[in-house]
Amino acid sequence: MFPPLSGSTVLPEDAAVATLIGRAWVPGRIAGPAVVVIRGTEVFDISTMAPTVANLLEDDKLVQSLHSCQGLRLGSVDELLANSAADARVPGLPYFLAPVDLQAIKACGVTFAVSMLERVIEEQAKGVPAEAEKIRTTINQEIGGDIAAVKPGSAEAGRLKDALISRGLWSQYLEVGIGPYAEVFTKAQPMSAVGIGAEVGIHPESTWNNPEPEVVLIVNSRGQIVGVTLGNDVNLRDFEGRSALLLGRAKDNNASTALGPFIRLFDDNFSLDQVRRLEVQLKIEGEDGFALADSSSMAMISRDPVDLVKQTISRNHQYPDGLALFTGTMFAPTHDRDTPGSGFTHKIGDVVTIATPQLGALVNRVNLTTAVAPWDFGTGKLMQNLANRGLLQN
């Protein structure tokens, strides 16, 4: 069962002064997704102002426009959250969705030293979790202390690369971790992300997997970072560990991307500098009694968020509907769950909470990709739905 979802546990601690937008499924004669703004503890449909979040984020005076837009009240935050849990949803009542729609969903890899070393360990272990602890000890003894302080692309990074090659420890993950070019890949398709209260999917053939809590930058078509949200870049460590060419299989699966609960826009009360200092907490609670709690800081990232965006959207590559950019995971759970040396892997029913005081909490439950709700509402259906509701204009 999901823990109760309410504004007191999900909203940012300073929600009263935060500019929060998102999406909700709205019932009616023609049910469909709506762009919403959170005002205090109330939820307002502002789809007449902008039919999609992607369209809304193109507004040069976005925060001012939101303050002047009245919108249609859908209910309280508590009411929509109570109906957002996958096992408690009441037909005919609104519930929250992932807060992005047409945006490309991209992700950066190995931007934190701890996760970079875990990727090297996966590669060395060939996707076998029982081998990981021995390799982890060797890798950390050899290079753990050196890596964390190295600036990617620097002359020092080049010297370290030469030294690691000579010791037989170089890896493709170290190439993107300390080299000049960041790893940027397509995490999921537009419209495929799930939101707060939804189930996230693990491939049924995976036996070694984990959540990847991340801060996600929300970027418009001009490359401007306009806000942030939380994300879970669900990862299959065994698949990717067998071969980096299985990255798509490890990352892009049914319900393998969770975003939310809302997008917090930059305004006088929240800035990119605050994003650089965010402390993010991860909590995993299993039906078997397993519990894990950990935290980390965006201050430990090896590449600045602005640099990650510039490496993603530029004259070399445009995103006309904008993008959501995962900045890389600061966590790699290694706690033994069952037998000593087996490490961590998810079990069906795990509840994953990713939280930070400034962005609130994203809560999801783990299930198999074959058992979660199938993705059947894509871009084509969205356009038809908006047209039927009279929200598209020439």
Buried (B, 14 or more C-beta within 10 A) or exposed (E): EBEEBBBEBBBBEEBEEBBBBBBBBBBEEEBBBBBBBBBEBBBBBBBBBBBBBBBBBBBEEBBEBBEEBEBEEBBBBBBBBBBBBBEBBEEEBBBBBBBBBBBBBBBBBBBBBBBBBBBBBBBBBEBBBEBBBEBBEEBBEBBBEBBBEBEBBEEEBBEBBEEBEEEEBBBBBBBBBBBEEBBBEBBBBBBBBBBBBBBBBBBEEBBBBBBBBBBBBBBBBEBBBBBBBBBBBBBBBBBBBBEBEBBEBBBBBBBBBBBBBBBBBBBEEBEBEBBBEBBBBBBBBBEEEBEBEBBBBBEEBBBEBEBBBEBBBEEEEEBEBBBBBBBBBBBBBBEEBEEEEBBBBBBBBBBBBBBBEBBBBBBBBBBBBEBBEEBEBEBEEBBEBBEEBEBEEE
